[in-house]
Amino acid sequence: MKNEPIESNRRTAIRNAAINWWVRLDADGDDADLQLAWQQWLAEDLAHEAAFAEISHLWGELGALKPQVPPLGWVATNPKIRTRRSQAIWKYAPLAMAAAVLLFCFSPLWVWLQADYQSPVGASRSIHLNDGSTVILNSDSALAVSMNAQTRELSLLKGEAWFQVSPDPQRPFRVHAGEGAVTALGTAFNIHVGEGQTEITVTEHRVAVDLDSGATTTNLQQGERVVYNRHAISPAEPVDTEAATAWQRGKLVFENRPLGDVLAELNRYHHGYFTICDSALAQRRVNGVFRTDQPLAVIDALQHSLKLHSTRLGGYWVILHQ
């Protein structure tokens, strides 16, 4: 799992660059040279276009902000730079098409189309399955369910969920999440699908955790947690199950967590985006118990306790900095 921090840092850097481009374009969108440089940055990597599209989508949701950033492709029709751009348009056309496919396949819309159950941002949802099992979806989560006379197969497509499994030895209860799956060998467990990794916590009895590659299987006991990605499963470690499932009671418990991780978690409960553009600052440690229904109040508390400043646009987009 040693490569995950590198990949996570890369994604963060690309997203922060996309935010920086958005701000620059919003301030000076008529600058032809700036527009051309932006288009060149987009063409360097499909991830650049995906990140900028995500930021633009977020801004599109915030109608009160009335952004001035032109849509992707505006440069090609702008008479000031059409001549310079026309020679490159065919070169980048395949990349643009690939980016469109990528955005569709990995966008929230694609997740919701696959899901049988969803929960809105800022609220949980309790689901009673036809086999007698119960699932509680955390904020902004999605679940697909497939059951028949032989099997019970579920997929946590996004977010977090707690599963209370009804015993049925003839029909295994299996939940696919991230790059692996969890098979119930008891009654209750929690799954959190994060960015690049998935966390499993057993609250009652035990489960088996295995990777999609089939390379590793781990049996996890009550009061234990593991984290896995496509490459490996971490060693099991003891965990406070009350803290791990505090979200069911409207609380978030952070113990010596990096500020960057805390903001990523808070983003799941907020109609907007919290970010930090300083990698060193993102490693500052946070301890505390916060309410899930007041993410902006949590940001205020973090800002005060860590002696930080913030730049805010309408309460939707908050950037923490020194």
N, C-alpha and C positions, 0 to 999 in steps of 0.2 A: 504494500500500500504506500510505499515511499514516494511514488510518482504523483500521488493525488494532490499534495500541497502545491507542487509545481503547476499542475493543470489548473487547480483552483486559482492560483495566483495569476495565471495567464488569462483565465476568463474574467477575473476581476479587473485586470489591466485593460482588456479590450472594452469592457463595459464602461470603465471610467473614461477611456478615450472617446467612446461614443457619446458619453455625456458632455465631454469637453467640446466635441464637434457641434453638438446640438446647441450649446450655449453660444459658441462663436457664430454659428449660422443665424441664430435668433437675433444676435446683436448687429450683424452686418451681412444679411442674406443677399444683398445686391452686389457684393464684391465678386467679380468674375473669377479672379485668381483664387480666392478662398473656395469658391464653388468647385473649381477644377481640382484643387488639392484634396478637397473632401471626396470627390468622386474617385480620385486615384487611391485614396486610403480605403475606400469601400471595395475597390477591385483587387486589393492586395490579398484578401483572405475572405472566404465565405462567412467566417465568424464575425468579421467587421460589419458586413451588411445585416446579418442576423441581429447583432447587438444594437445597431442603429435603428433597425425596424422595431425592435422591442421598446426602445426609448420613445420613438415616434408614436407607437401605439399607445403607450402610457400617456403621452401628452395629448393624444387625440381623445382620450377618455376624460381629460380635464378641460371641458369646454370653456370654463371661466377664464382660463389662462390665455386663450386665443393666441396660440403660438404662430410665429411668423416664418418658421422653417418651411421651405418648399418641399414638396414630395420628392421621393427618390425619382431620378430621371429628369428633374427640372432643367438640369444643365443642358440636356440635349436639345431643348426647345428655346433656350435663351439666346437671342441674336448676338449678345455680346461675346459669347464664347462658342457659338455653334460651329464655327470653322475649325477651332482646335479640337473640339470634341468629336466631330464626325468621323475623323480618321480612326479613332479608337473604339467606336461604338460596336463594330463587328467583332473586334477582339474580345470585348467584355460581355457580349451577348450570351455566350454559353454559361458564363459565370452567373449572370443575372438570372437565367432560367434555373440553374441549379440552386441558387439561393432561394428562389420562389418555392421550389419543391421542398427544400430544407425547412423553410419557415412554416409551410403547411404541415409537414410531418411532425415537427417538434413544437408547434404552437399550442397554447391552451385549448384552442378549438378542436384540434385533433384528439386531445385527451378527453374532452367532454363528449365528443362523438362516440368514443369507445365505452364511456362510463354508463353504468346502470344507476348509480347513485352519486350525487355530488353534494358538497356543503358550500355555502357562500363564505366570502371573506368575513372574518370576525364572528362566525357562529359555528357551533358544532351541530351534528345531526345523529340521532339514534335510529338504527335500522334493525328491524326484527326479520331475520331470514326464515324461509319456509321450513328449514330443518330444526328450528328452535334456537339457533345461535343468534347472538346479538353483536352488532358492530356499532361503535361510536366513531364517527368521522370527526376529526378536528377541522379547524378553519381551512377553507380553500383546498379541499381534498376531493379525490375522485376514486370510485371503486367499481370494478366490473365483476359480475357474479355469474358462474356457470355451474349448475347442479343437475345431476341426473341420478338414476338408480344405483350407479356404481361409484361415482366420484363427487367431490365438492371442491371445485376449483375457483379461486378468486384472484383478482389482480388489483393491488393497490397502485393505481396509475399515478397518483400525485398526493403529496401531503403526508398525513399521519392518521392512524386509526388504532383503536383498541378492540380486540376480538375476544368475546366470551363464547367458547365453542360448546355446542351440545354434543355429548358423546354419541358416537355411532361407529363401532369397530369395523363395520362392513363398508363404510364410505369415508376414506381419509379426508381430512380437512386441510387444504393446502393453499397458501397465499403466496402468489408471486409478487415480488417487489424489487425494483432496481435490477441488479444483476444476479439475483438468487431467489430462493423460495424458502418458506417456513412451513413445516408440517406439524400440526398440533399432535402432541403426545399426552396432552392434559387438557386444561380448560382455558387459560387466559394469557394473552400476550399483547404487547404494544409494538407497532412498526412505525418508524419514521423514515420516510424517503427523503433524503437530503440531496444536495448538489454533489454528485459524484460518489456518494456512499449511502448506505442504508443501515439503520440502527434497530436492533431487536432487543426488547426487554421482556423477560418472562415474569408475570405477576402471580401466576398459579401453575403448579406442576411443572411441565417441561415441554420443550419443542425440539425438533431437529431442523437445523439450518444448513442448506447446501447451495453451492454456486451453480449457475446455469451451465457452466463448463463441466460440471461433475467432478471437478478436481478435489474439492474439499467438502466434508460434511462435519458438522459440530452439533453435539447434543447439549442443550442449554437448560439449566435447572432454574427453579423459582428463585428470584432475587439476583439473577445474573443478566449481563448484557454483553452483546457483541456488536461489532461494526464490520460491514463487509463492502467490497466493491467487486469488480469483475475479476480481480487478480487473487484476492485472499480474504480470509476471515480472521479478524483479530482474536487473540486469546480472550476467553470469557473472563469477566471481571464482576465483582459484587457491585450492586447498585441499589440506591434507595428507590424502591418502586413507588413510594408515595410522591416523591419529587418527580419521577419520570412520567407519572400520570397526572401531575398537578393541573395540566391543561383542562382536564375534565371538570375541574372545580374553578376554572377561570383564572388560573395562576400560571406563571412561568417562574421556574426556579433555576437560577444561574449560580454555579459554584466554580470560581476560578476559570470562567469562560472568556475567550478572547472577545474583544468588543466587536470585531468583524462578524463572528458567529452570532453574537447577540442581535446585531442589526439584521442579519439574514433571517433569524427566527421572528423578529418583530415584523418584518415585511409580510409575513404570512397572515398577519392580523390587521393590516392597514391597506386602505384604498389609496395607494401611492407608492412611494419608494424612499427608503432611508439608505444613505450610503456614506462612505468615508473614503477619501481619496489618498490617504496617507497609510502606506502599508505598515509602518512602524506603529502608528496610532491604533491600527486595527488589532494589534497584538496586546494592547492594554487589557488587563484582567478585570473582570466584572463579577461581583458577588451581590446577590439580592433576590428578592421575591417581588414580582410585579404582576399587575392585573392585565389580562389579555384584552380587555375591552377598552383600555386607555393607552394605546401605543404612543400617542403624542406626549402623554404625561410621563411615560417611561423615558422617552427621549429627553424631556426636561430634566428628569432626575439624573440621568446619565451625564447630561451636559453640566449640571451643577456639581455632582460628586467628582467627576474627572476634570473639572475646570476647563471645559471645552467651549468653543463657540459654534454657532450654526448659521447656515445660510438657508433660508426657507422661501419657497414659492407656494403661497396659498395653503400651507400645511400639508400639501400633497408630496412634495419633493423636499427632503431635508438632507443637507450635507453637513456632517460634523467635521470640525477642523480645529486646529490649535488657535 
